[in-house]
Amino acid sequence: MMKWTQYSIALVLELTIVNTIVAIAPSAAIERHGSEQSLFSNVKKTQLAQSNPPPPPSNPGSSSAGGRRDPANCPQDTGAAPNPLLTALSPTAKAGLTLAERPTFLVYVPKTSAKNAEFSLQNRMRQGIYHTKIALTTTPNLISITLPAQAMPLEVGKPYTWSFAIICNADDRLEDRFVRGMVQRIELDATRLRQIQQASPREQATLYQKADIWYDAIAVLYQLKRSQRNDPGITTAWRELLQAAGVDTIIDSNPENANTR
């Protein structure tokens, strides 16, 4: 009788332990599954974060010659590299600012035997906004390109990349010599905008420069240098603006050769 009683107690204890383990196991499994899901979720979020590309640099490219950089001129243009080189008049360390929906861009083109060049403007998604070919009738030359009325206006707060390419060989565009710049349109408050609009062109250039609106400042000074070529004050302001942007100060407006589009 004693043996049967001991056996029964042992059996009851064993069944109790088994049931307890079974009862605990599902909750432990759920907890483990939840931890695995949380871990997987964290890994997935990390992978998604790492897959997002970093923003582009503040200014893609520089104001020096691009494409095949050596030699700096077209292959058919023998001799020493020109000085200054093909140069985009654009800040080299950051995007230049403008208030204009359709701003003006300036490019210095050194002496070359090439007959044509190409200007293009793209948004941040590399979608073409405007594109045109330019005849190089006289070089060296400072070329002015203003976006026409049919071109899409720049959107406020969005960066755009523009490029200018000398077409050295129409059958092999890899031989192009090109430069790039970056532009971004901003808005001013009504008071400051009215102050600029009511100022003389010379005062406008100063106000634009103080507000760091580089493209509009250089466009005004370009026109002033063409109309008042012997004014030393305008020449000084021109060189100071180029120097502040990291652009070669040797570049002049070349009023007698200026090519405006």
Backbone hydrogen bonds in HBPLUS format (Angstrom, degrees):
<---DONOR---> <-ACCEPTOR-->    atom                        ^
c    i                          cat <-CA-CA->   ^        H-A-AA   ^      H-
h    n   atom  resd res      DA  || num        DHA   H-A  angle D-A-AA Bond
n    s   type  num  typ     dist DA aas  dist angle  dist       angle   num
A0005-THR N   A0001-MET O   3.01 MM   4  6.28 156.5  2.07 149.8 156.5     1
A0006-GLN N   A0002-MET O   2.98 MM   4  6.26 163.2  2.01 153.6 157.5     2
A0007-TYR N   A0003-LYS O   2.90 MM   4  6.10 156.2  1.96 148.8 156.1     3
A0008-SER N   A0004-TRP O   2.95 MM   4  6.11 157.7  2.00 147.8 153.2     4
A0009-ILE N   A0005-THR O   3.00 MM   4  6.26 160.4  2.04 151.4 156.5     5
A0010-ALA N   A0006-GLN O   2.98 MM   4  6.19 162.0  2.01 147.7 152.8     6
A0011-LEU N   A0007-TYR O   2.92 MM   4  6.15 153.9  1.99 147.4 154.7     7
A0012-VAL N   A0008-SER O   2.93 MM   4  6.15 160.7  1.97 150.9 155.7     8
A0013-LEU N   A0009-ILE O   2.96 MM   4  6.20 163.2  1.99 152.4 156.9     9
A0014-GLU N   A0010-ALA O   2.97 MM   4  6.17 154.7  2.04 144.2 151.1    10
A0015-LEU N   A0011-LEU O   2.94 MM   4  6.18 163.3  1.97 152.8 156.8    11
A0016-THR N   A0012-VAL O   2.92 MM   4  6.10 154.0  1.99 147.1 154.9    12
A0017-ILE N   A0013-LEU O   3.00 MM   4  6.24 156.8  2.05 147.5 152.9    13
A0018-VAL N   A0014-GLU O   3.00 MM   4  6.26 162.9  2.03 151.3 155.7    14
A0019-ASN N   A0015-LEU O   2.97 MM   4  6.13 168.4  1.98 151.9 154.8    15
A0020-THR N   A0016-THR O   2.98 MM   4  6.15 152.1  2.06 143.1 151.2    16
A0021-ILE N   A0017-ILE O   2.97 MM   4  6.25 156.0  2.03 149.1 155.3    17
A0022-VAL N   A0018-VAL O   2.92 MM   4  6.22 159.4  1.96 153.4 159.1    18
A0023-ALA N   A0019-ASN O   2.86 MM   4  6.03 154.4  1.93 145.8 153.1    19
A0024-ILE N   A0020-THR O   2.93 MM   4  6.12 150.8  2.01 145.6 153.4    20
A0025-ALA N   A0021-ILE O   2.84 MM   4  5.90 156.5  1.89 149.4 156.2    21
A0028-ALA N   A0024-ILE O   3.04 MM   4  6.27 158.4  2.09 157.5 164.3    22
A0029-ALA N   A0025-ALA O   2.79 MM   4  5.99 153.4  1.86 153.3 161.5    23
A0030-ILE N   A0026-PRO O   2.78 MM   4  6.05 156.7  1.83 152.0 158.7    24
A0031-GLU N   A0027-SER O   2.87 MM   4  6.06 159.3  1.91 144.3 150.1    25
A0032-ARG N   A0028-ALA O   2.86 MM   4  6.07 158.0  1.91 145.7 151.9    26
A0033-HIS N   A0029-ALA O   2.76 MM   4  5.96 158.9  1.81 148.6 155.0    27
A0034-GLY N   A0030-ILE O   2.77 MM   4  5.99 156.0  1.82 148.9 155.9    28
A0035-SER N   A0031-GLU O   2.96 MM   4  6.21 150.6  2.05 143.5 151.3    29
A0036-GLU N   A0032-ARG O   2.87 MM   4  6.19 154.7  1.93 148.5 155.6    30
A0037-GLN N   A0033-HIS O   2.83 MM   4  6.13 155.7  1.89 149.5 156.3    31
A0038-SER N   A0034-GLY O   2.87 MM   4  6.09 160.1  1.91 147.5 153.0    32
A0039-LEU N   A0035-SER O   2.83 MM   4  6.03 158.5  1.87 148.2 154.3    33
A0040-PHE N   A0036-GLU O   2.77 MM   4  5.97 161.4  1.81 149.1 154.7    34
A0041-SER N   A0037-GLN O   2.74 MM   4  5.92 156.0  1.80 148.5 156.0    35
A0042-ASN N   A0038-SER O   2.93 MM   4  6.18 155.1  1.99 145.7 152.0    36
A0043-VAL N   A0039-LEU O   2.91 MM   4  6.20 158.3  1.95 150.5 156.5    37
A0044-LYS N   A0040-PHE O   2.79 MM   4  6.00 158.9  1.83 150.9 157.1    38
A0045-LYS N   A0041-SER O   2.87 MM   4  6.11 158.0  1.92 148.6 154.5    39
A0046-THR N   A0042-ASN O   2.94 MM   4  6.16 154.9  2.00 144.9 151.9    40
A0047-GLN N   A0043-VAL O   2.85 MM   4  6.15 156.5  1.91 150.0 156.5    41
A0048-LEU N   A0044-LYS O   2.90 MM   4  6.16 157.2  1.95 150.1 156.1    42
A0049-ALA N   A0045-LYS O   2.88 MM   4  6.08 157.4  1.93 147.1 153.6    43
A0050-GLN N   A0046-THR O   2.87 MM   4  6.10 153.6  1.94 147.4 154.8    44
A0051-SER N   A0047-GLN O   2.93 MM   4  6.08 132.3  2.16 138.5 151.4    45
A0051-SER N   A0048-LEU O   3.17 MM   3  5.04 128.7  2.44  90.4 104.1    46
A0066-GLY N   A0178-PHE O   2.48 MM 112  4.69 118.8  1.84 136.1 156.5    47
A0077-ASP N   A0074-CYS O   2.88 MM   3  5.23 150.1  1.97 111.9 121.8    48
A0087-THR N   A0108-TYR O   3.02 MM  21  5.07 162.6  2.05 142.3 147.8    49
A0108-TYR N   A0087-THR O   2.81 MM  21  5.07 162.2  1.84 156.1 158.3    50
A0090-SER N   A0088-ALA O   2.90 MM   2  5.54 118.9  2.29 111.8  94.5    51
A0089-LEU N   A0106-LEU O   3.00 MM  17  5.43 165.0  2.02 149.2 150.3    52
A0092-THR N   A0245-ALA O   3.04 MM 153  6.17 162.2  2.07 163.2 163.5    53
A0096-GLY N   A0182-MET O   2.99 MM  86  6.17 160.7  2.02 144.0 139.0    54
A0184-GLN N   A0096-GLY O   2.91 MM  88  6.26 143.4  2.04 159.4 165.3    55
A0215-TYR N   A0097-LEU O   3.11 MM 118  6.05 146.6  2.22 156.4 165.9    56
A0098-THR N   A0184-GLN O   3.07 MM  86  6.26 138.4  2.25 145.9 146.7    57
A0186-ILE N   A0098-THR O   2.89 MM  88  6.18 155.1  1.95 162.6 169.6    58
A0154-LEU N   A0101-GLU O   2.85 MM  53  5.05 169.7  1.86 138.4 140.6    59
A0147-LEU N   A0103-PRO O   3.27 MM  44  6.16 163.2  2.30 158.3 157.7    60
A0105-PHE N   A0145-ILE O   2.71 MM  40  5.10 159.5  1.75 143.3 150.2    61
A0145-ILE N   A0105-PHE O   2.78 MM  40  5.10 164.6  1.80 153.9 159.1    62
A0107-VAL N   A0143-ILE O   2.92 MM  36  5.22 152.3  2.00 146.6 155.2    63
A0143-ILE N   A0107-VAL O   2.78 MM  36  5.22 161.7  1.81 163.4 158.9    64
A0109-VAL N   A0141-ASN O   2.78 MM  32  5.29 175.6  1.78 171.8 172.5    65
A0141-ASN N   A0109-VAL O   2.88 MM  32  5.29 152.2  1.96 149.3 158.0    66
A0136-LEU N   A0115-LYS O   2.79 MM  21  5.00 170.2  1.79 129.6 132.1    67
A0167-ILE N   A0116-ASN O   3.02 MM  51  5.71 160.3  2.06 141.8 146.7    68
A0117-ALA N   A0134-ILE O   2.75 MM  17  5.03 146.1  1.87 148.4 158.2    69
A0134-ILE N   A0117-ALA O   2.82 MM  17  5.03 164.7  1.84 134.1 137.1    70
A0118-GLU N   A0165-ALA O   2.80 MM  47  5.14 144.7  1.92 142.8 154.1    71
A0165-ALA N   A0118-GLU O   2.84 MM  47  5.14 161.1  1.88 148.1 154.5    72
A0119-PHE N   A0132-THR O   2.87 MM  13  5.42 169.0  1.88 166.4 170.0    73
A0132-THR N   A0119-PHE O   2.93 MM  13  5.42 157.7  1.98 156.6 160.3    74
A0120-SER N   A0163-SER O   3.03 MM  43  5.45 156.5  2.09 150.4 154.2    75
A0163-SER N   A0120-SER O   2.91 MM  43  5.45 156.8  1.97 154.6 159.5    76
A0121-LEU N   A0130-TYR O   2.85 MM   9  5.15 150.9  1.93 153.9 152.9    77
A0129-ILE N   A0121-LEU O   2.74 MM   8  5.39 173.3  1.74 157.1 154.7    78
A0130-TYR N   A0121-LEU O   3.37 MM   9  5.15 157.0  2.43 131.5 132.9    79
A0122-GLN N   A0161-THR O   2.83 MM  39  5.32 164.1  1.85 158.4 164.0    80
A0161-THR N   A0122-GLN O   2.92 MM  39  5.32 153.5  1.99 147.9 155.7    81
A0123-ASN N   A0127-GLN O   3.05 MM   4  5.51 153.3  2.12 144.6 150.6    82
A0126-ARG N   A0123-ASN O   2.92 MM   3  5.23 154.0  1.99 116.9 119.6    83
A0259-ASN N   A0142-LEU O   3.38 MM 117  6.50 167.3  2.40 143.0 146.4    84
A0144-SER N   A0259-ASN O   2.84 MM 115  6.16 167.3  1.86 162.6 164.9    85
A0261-ARG N   A0144-SER O   2.82 MM 117  5.95 147.1  1.92 147.5 158.3    86
A0151-ALA N   A0148-PRO O   3.07 MM   3  5.51 156.0  2.13 111.1 118.6    87
A0158-LYS N   A0155-GLU O   3.45 MM   3  5.90 164.9  2.48 129.4 128.3    88
A0157-GLY N   A0185-ARG O   2.79 MM  28  5.77 177.1  1.79 160.2 159.1    89
A0160-TYR N   A0183-VAL O   2.84 MM  23  5.32 149.5  1.93 158.3 167.6    90
A0183-VAL N   A0160-TYR O   2.91 MM  23  5.32 161.1  1.95 149.5 155.6    91
A0162-TRP N   A0181-GLY O   2.98 MM  19  5.41 164.5  2.01 142.5 147.7    92
A0181-GLY N   A0162-TRP O   2.93 MM  19  5.41 151.1  2.01 152.2 155.7    93
A0164-PHE N   A0179-VAL O   2.98 MM  15  5.51 156.0  2.04 151.6 157.4    94
A0179-VAL N   A0164-PHE O   2.96 MM  15  5.51 149.7  2.06 146.5 155.4    95
A0166-ILE N   A0177-ARG O   2.69 MM  11  5.14 166.8  1.71 157.8 157.2    96
A0177-ARG N   A0166-ILE O   3.17 MM  11  5.14 155.3  2.23 138.2 145.2    97
A0172-ASP N   A0169-ASN O   3.00 MM   3  5.30 156.1  2.06 110.3 118.0    98
A0175-GLU N   A0172-ASP O   3.07 MM   3  5.99 168.3  2.09 123.5 127.1    99
A0176-ASP N   A0173-ARG O   3.10 MM   3  5.33 164.8  2.12 109.5 112.4   100
A0193-LEU N   A0189-ASP O   3.03 MM   4  6.19 163.2  2.06 160.4 165.8   101
A0194-ARG N   A0190-ALA O   2.95 MM   4  6.01 158.9  1.99 144.7 150.2   102
A0195-GLN N   A0191-THR O   3.07 MM   4  6.30 151.7  2.15 143.9 151.8   103
A0196-ILE N   A0192-ARG O   3.13 MM   4  6.43 154.4  2.20 146.2 151.6   104
A0197-GLN N   A0193-LEU O   2.97 MM   4  6.22 165.2  2.00 152.7 157.0   105
A0198-GLN N   A0194-ARG O   3.02 MM   4  6.11 145.9  2.14 147.0 154.3   106
A0199-ALA N   A0196-ILE O   3.16 MM   3  5.24 155.9  2.22 104.7 112.1   107
A0203-GLU N   A0200-SER O   3.03 MM   3  5.14 113.0  2.50 100.9 117.0   108
A0204-GLN N   A0200-SER O   2.73 MM   4  5.97 152.3  1.80 157.9 167.6   109
A0205-ALA N   A0201-PRO O   3.04 MM   4  6.31 155.4  2.10 148.1 152.4   110
A0206-THR N   A0202-ARG O   3.35 MM   4  6.68 154.7  2.42 140.1 146.0   111
A0207-LEU N   A0203-GLU O   2.89 MM   4  6.17 162.1  1.92 154.5 159.4   112
A0208-TYR N   A0204-GLN O   2.79 MM   4  5.95 164.0  1.81 158.1 162.4   113
A0209-GLN N   A0205-ALA O   3.02 MM   4  6.15 157.8  2.08 141.3 147.6   114
A0210-LYS N   A0206-THR O   2.96 MM   4  6.20 157.2  2.01 149.3 155.3   115
A0211-ALA N   A0207-LEU O   3.07 MM   4  6.25 145.9  2.19 142.6 151.3   116
A0213-ILE N   A0208-TYR O   2.85 MM   5  5.02 161.4  1.88 154.9 150.6   117
A0212-ASP N   A0209-GLN O   3.04 MM   3  4.90 158.2  2.09 101.9 108.1   118
A0217-ALA N   A0213-ILE O   3.19 MM   4  6.36 152.4  2.27 148.7 157.0   119
A0218-ILE N   A0214-TRP O   2.96 MM   4  6.21 167.5  1.98 162.5 164.3   120
A0219-ALA N   A0215-TYR O   3.07 MM   4  6.13 148.7  2.17 138.4 147.0   121
A0220-VAL N   A0216-ASP O   3.12 MM   4  6.27 157.4  2.18 143.2 148.0   122
A0221-LEU N   A0217-ALA O   3.04 MM   4  6.28 167.5  2.05 152.0 155.6   123
A0222-TYR N   A0218-ILE O   2.90 MM   4  5.94 146.0  2.02 138.9 148.2   124
A0223-GLN N   A0219-ALA O   3.21 MM   4  6.48 157.2  2.26 143.4 147.7   125
A0224-LEU N   A0220-VAL O   2.94 MM   4  6.24 156.9  1.99 150.1 157.4   126
A0225-LYS N   A0221-LEU O   2.86 MM   4  6.00 157.3  1.91 149.3 154.6   127
A0226-ARG N   A0222-TYR O   3.18 MM   4  6.38 143.0  2.32 139.2 148.6   128
A0227-SER N   A0223-GLN O   3.08 MM   4  6.35 147.2  2.19 144.7 153.2   129
A0228-GLN N   A0224-LEU O   2.69 MM   4  5.65 146.3  1.80 151.5 161.1   130
A0231-ASP N   A0228-GLN O   3.14 MM   3  5.68 166.8  2.16 124.4 124.9   131
A0235-THR N   A0231-ASP O   3.27 MM   4  6.57 159.6  2.32 149.2 155.0   132
A0236-THR N   A0232-PRO O   2.94 MM   4  6.12 155.1  2.00 146.5 152.8   133
A0237-ALA N   A0233-GLY O   3.02 MM   4  6.23 159.0  2.07 142.4 148.1   134
A0238-TRP N   A0234-ILE O   2.90 MM   4  6.08 154.5  1.96 148.0 155.1   135
A0239-ARG N   A0235-THR O   3.06 MM   4  6.30 163.8  2.09 149.4 152.5   136
A0240-GLU N   A0236-THR O   2.94 MM   4  6.12 159.6  1.98 151.6 157.7   137
A0241-LEU N   A0237-ALA O   3.03 MM   4  6.16 153.1  2.10 144.5 151.1   138
A0242-LEU N   A0238-TRP O   3.07 MM   4  6.36 159.5  2.11 149.3 154.8   139
A0243-GLN N   A0239-ARG O   2.90 MM   4  6.06 164.0  1.93 150.7 155.3   140
A0244-ALA N   A0240-GLU O   2.99 MM   4  6.13 155.0  2.05 143.6 149.8   141
A0245-ALA N   A0241-LEU O   3.27 MM   4  6.48 136.5  2.47 137.7 147.9   142
A0245-ALA N   A0242-LEU O   3.10 MM   3  5.24 132.6  2.33  98.9 111.7   143
A0247-VAL N   A0242-LEU O   2.90 MM   5  4.95 162.2  1.93 151.5 146.0   144
A0246-GLY N   A0243-GLN O   3.11 MM   3  5.09 155.8  2.18 101.7 109.2   145
A0251-ILE N   A0248-ASP O   3.39 MM   3  6.10 158.1  2.44 114.0 118.3   146
A0257-ASN N   A0254-ASN O   2.88 MM   3  5.45 147.5  1.99 119.1 128.8   147
A0258-ALA N   A0254-ASN O   2.95 MM   4  5.79 115.5  2.38 150.6 166.3   148
